[in-house]
Amino acid sequence: MLKKLFLQQKIMDRVLYALIPLVIYGIFRFGWQVLAIVLVSNVFAVLTEYLFIRQKKGGRISGAVWVTGTLLALILPPTLPLWMAALGAIVAVSFGKMVFGGFGMNIFNPALVGRIFLFVTFPQQMGASWQNPFRGFPGGLAAWNHSAALTSATPIAALGNGQTSFWNLFSGNTAGCIGEVSTLLILLAGVYLILTKTAKWQPMAGGIISFLVFTLLFYGANPFYYFAAGGVAFGMVFMITDPVSMPKDKRVIWINAALVGFLAVVIRKYSNFDEGFMFALLLGNTFSPLLDYAWGKKKGVK
């Protein structure tokens, strides 16, 4: 019965394997509420896709929906109410994927669509305060949350104020979204995705290099500190590499990745948003078909 309902996709399974350590680390840093957010996000993502495909003959729920639900959960604050996580998952699948025709047809990263919806709709819950992480063992493994220890400083703001160190940012001993705090684990996941040929290395490399170069130019500071703060590393490994929404031509992949890295720095520097990556990638997804048409046409990319 389940085999008839769900479409197994080995590539998506490997993405989920890469995300598991981030979920476990999120629980360790922020408590078991993290697992609740992940479960709620996935349940409502799957239910939403089922409602869309249930009338289709031979229609099955794609394995990608589990990736969408998990990615969305990991880019949310650990204190977000569960009903908001559910709403974000519904929007992610409905408006980020199914309205375009389902799996393989969407032009935007669905998880990112859900997060931006929540960010615009519920700015207070999405960024006004952040939960400080548990420190020491067993950390969040012995608690539901650490809500009494809240800070108004985002990881990027803490970096600018000198309130945190590079090692805290790199290892994940800092406030932030569930899966974005540990740059170390994210990069290790990226290596796994590349070695298993689950994700292309070109968009990761192009985006990271562009971000580092333009951070150095715009901030005149060590760009690795800014790379370790916020959601850039997570986005460069798990989102810019999305095979559906990224460009198809190899040259355009580099161009689009460089554009996303540049826009992430510009938005961080000159807008009211500390975190510019989500808007940068959304713009990158928007221009991806146009860039493919202009630069990839000679190779048959349409």
C-alpha positions in Angstrom: 0.0 0.0 0.0 2.7 2.4 1.0 4.8 1.6 -2.1 1.8 2.5 -4.3 1.3 5.8 -2.4 4.9 7.0 -2.2 7.4 7.4 -5.0 10.9 6.3 -3.8 13.7 8.6 -5.0 17.2 7.5 -4.0 18.7 10.9 -4.5 16.2 12.4 -2.1 16.9 9.7 0.4 20.5 10.7 0.4 19.6 14.3 1.0 17.6 13.2 4.0 20.6 11.2 5.2 22.7 14.3 5.0 20.1 16.3 7.0 19.8 13.7 9.9 23.0 14.9 11.7 21.7 18.5 11.6 18.4 17.4 13.1 20.2 15.5 15.9 22.5 18.5 16.6 19.5 20.8 16.6 17.9 18.7 19.3 21.2 18.7 21.3 21.5 22.5 21.1 17.8 23.6 21.4 15.8 20.7 22.9 13.2 18.2 21.8 10.9 20.9 20.4 13.2 20.7 17.3 12.0 17.2 16.6 8.4 18.3 17.0 8.9 21.1 14.4 10.5 18.6 12.0 7.7 16.1 12.4 4.9 18.7 12.1 6.5 20.2 9.0 6.8 16.8 7.3 3.3 15.6 8.2 1.7 18.7 6.8 4.0 18.8 3.7 3.0 15.2 2.9 -0.7 15.7 3.6 -0.7 18.8 1.4 0.9 17.0 -1.6 -1.5 14.0 -1.1 -4.5 16.4 -1.3 -3.2 17.6 -4.7 -2.4 14.2 -6.2 -5.1 12.0 -4.7 -7.4 12.4 -7.8 -4.7 11.7 -10.3 -4.6 8.2 -11.8 -1.4 6.6 -10.7 -0.4 9.7 -8.8 2.1 9.2 -5.9 3.6 11.3 -3.3 7.2 12.2 -4.3 10.1 11.5 -2.1 11.1 15.1 -2.5 8.3 16.2 -0.2 10.1 14.8 2.8 13.2 16.9 1.8 11.0 20.0 1.5 9.4 19.4 5.0 12.8 18.7 6.6 14.6 21.6 4.9 11.8 24.0 5.9 11.9 22.8 9.5 15.7 23.3 9.7 15.5 26.9 8.5 13.0 27.9 11.2 13.7 29.3 14.7 13.5 26.6 17.4 10.9 28.6 19.3 8.4 28.9 16.4 4.9 27.7 17.3 4.1 24.3 15.8 1.0 25.6 14.0 3.2 28.1 12.1 5.5 25.4 11.0 2.5 23.5 9.7 1.2 26.6 7.9 4.7 27.1 6.4 4.7 23.5 5.1 1.3 23.9 3.5 2.4 27.1 1.7 5.7 25.5 0.7 4.2 22.6 -1.0 1.1 24.3 -2.4 2.6 27.5 -3.7 6.2 26.5 -4.1 5.6 23.2 -5.9 2.1 22.0 -6.7 0.8 25.1 -8.4 3.6 24.6 -11.0 2.5 21.1 -11.7 4.2 19.1 -9.0 7.7 17.6 -8.7 10.2 18.6 -11.4 8.1 21.6 -12.5 8.7 24.2 -9.8 10.9 27.2 -10.5 11.4 28.2 -6.9 12.8 26.2 -4.0 9.6 25.1 -2.1 11.1 25.2 1.4 12.4 28.7 0.7 8.9 29.8 -0.4 7.5 28.5 2.9 10.1 30.3 5.0 9.7 33.6 3.2 5.9 33.4 3.7 6.4 32.9 7.4 9.1 35.6 7.6 6.9 38.2 6.0 3.7 37.1 7.8 5.1 36.5 11.3 8.2 38.7 11.7 7.9 38.7 15.5 8.1 34.9 15.8 10.6 34.5 13.0 13.2 36.9 14.2 12.5 39.2 17.1 14.1 36.9 19.7 16.3 33.8 19.4 16.8 30.9 21.7 20.3 30.6 23.1 21.7 27.0 22.8 22.2 24.6 25.6 25.8 24.2 26.5 27.5 21.0 27.8 26.2 17.5 27.9 23.4 16.4 27.7 22.2 19.7 26.5 18.8 19.7 24.8 18.7 15.9 24.9 17.3 16.3 28.5 14.9 19.2 27.9 12.0 20.3 25.7 13.5 23.8 25.1 15.6 26.5 26.5 13.1 29.3 26.1 14.1 31.1 29.3 17.4 31.9 27.7 16.4 34.2 24.9 18.5 36.8 23.1 17.4 39.6 20.7 20.7 39.3 18.8 20.8 37.3 15.6 24.1 35.4 14.8 25.1 38.1 12.4 24.3 40.9 14.9 26.2 39.1 17.6 29.1 38.9 15.2 29.0 42.6 14.5 28.8 43.4 18.2 31.7 41.2 19.1 29.4 39.0 21.2 30.5 35.7 19.7 33.6 34.0 18.2 34.3 32.4 14.9 34.5 29.0 16.6 31.1 29.4 18.2 29.7 30.3 14.8 31.5 27.5 13.0 30.7 24.8 15.5 27.1 25.8 16.2 27.4 27.0 19.7 25.2 30.1 19.0 21.6 31.2 18.6 20.0 30.8 15.2 17.7 28.7 13.0 17.7 25.0 13.8 19.8 23.6 11.1 21.8 26.6 10.1 24.0 27.1 13.3 26.7 24.5 12.7 28.7 25.4 9.6 31.0 22.4 10.3 28.2 19.9 10.0 26.8 21.6 7.0 30.1 21.5 5.1 30.5 17.8 6.0 27.0 17.2 4.6 28.1 19.0 1.5 31.1 16.7 1.0 28.8 13.7 1.4 26.4 15.0 -1.2 29.2 15.7 -3.6 30.9 12.3 -3.1 27.7 10.4 -3.5 26.9 12.5 -6.7 23.7 13.7 -5.1 24.5 17.3 -5.6 26.7 19.2 -8.0 29.8 20.9 -6.6 29.7 23.8 -9.1 26.8 25.8 -7.6 28.2 25.3 -4.1 31.7 26.5 -5.2 30.4 29.4 -7.3 28.1 30.7 -4.6 30.6 30.4 -1.8 33.4 32.0 -3.7 31.2 34.8 -4.8 29.9 35.4 -1.3 33.4 35.5 0.2 34.8 37.8 -2.5 32.0 40.3 -2.3 31.9 40.2 1.5 35.6 41.1 1.6 34.9 44.0 -0.9 31.8 45.3 0.9 32.8 44.8 4.5 36.5 44.9 4.4 36.6 42.1 7.0 37.4 38.4 7.2 34.6 36.9 5.0 34.8 33.5 6.7 33.2 35.0 9.8 30.2 36.2 7.8 30.0 32.9 5.9 29.8 31.1 9.3 27.0 33.4 10.5 23.4 33.0 9.4 22.0 30.7 6.7 24.5 31.2 3.9 26.3 27.9 4.4 23.1 25.9 4.7 21.7 27.6 1.6 24.8 27.0 -0.5 24.9 23.3 0.3 21.2 22.3 0.4 19.3 24.9 -1.6 21.3 26.4 -4.4 22.0 22.8 -5.4 18.3 22.0 -5.9 18.4 20.2 -9.3 14.9 21.3 -10.2 15.2 25.1 -9.6 18.8 25.6 -10.5 19.9 26.3 -14.1 20.5 23.4 -16.5 23.5 24.7 -18.5 26.9 24.3 -16.8 28.0 27.8 -17.6 24.8 29.3 -16.3 25.1 27.4 -13.1 28.3 29.3 -12.3 26.8 32.6 -13.4 23.6 32.1 -11.3 25.6 31.0 -8.3 27.8 34.1 -8.5 24.7 36.2 -8.7 23.2 34.6 -5.6 26.4 35.1 -3.7 26.6 38.8 -4.7 22.9 39.5 -3.9 23.2 37.8 -0.5 26.0 40.3 0.4 24.2 43.3 -1.0 20.9 42.5 0.8 22.8 41.9 4.1 24.7 45.1 3.8 22.1 47.6 2.6 18.7 46.3 3.6 16.9 46.0 6.9 17.3 42.2 6.8 20.3 40.7 8.6 19.8 37.5 6.6 19.9 38.1 2.8 20.4 34.6 1.5 16.7 33.6 1.2 15.8 36.6 -0.9 19.0 36.3 -2.9 18.2 32.7 -3.8 14.6 33.5 -4.6 15.9 36.2 -7.1 18.4 33.6 -8.4 15.6 31.2 -9.0 13.6 33.9 -10.8 16.4 34.7 -13.2 17.5 31.1 -13.7 15.2 30.3 -16.7 16.1 33.6 -18.4 19.8 33.0 -18.0 19.4 29.5 -19.3 17.6 30.8 -22.3 20.2 33.5 -23.0 23.4 31.5 -22.3 22.4 27.9 -22.6 20.4 28.1 -25.9 23.3 27.0 -28.0 23.6 23.7 -26.1 19.9 23.0 -26.4 18.8 24.3 -23.0 15.3 25.8 -23.4 
